[in-house]
Amino acid sequence: MRLEEFESRIRALEGWRAEKAGEERRVSTISAGAGGVVGGAVVAVIVKVLGGG
């Protein structure tokens, strides 16, 4: 295998890895946002039930 081919494959792998890391961050951010919304709703219900709202 030539050096150019090897470097091309390495660049492709690095690009794939960076893309995968971006997807994981995006999924993590979406999950955290959804968790915050659900958590806020639960707190609101508890406060309402206890007569604080």
Beta strands, then each sheet from edge to edge (+ up, - down):
end
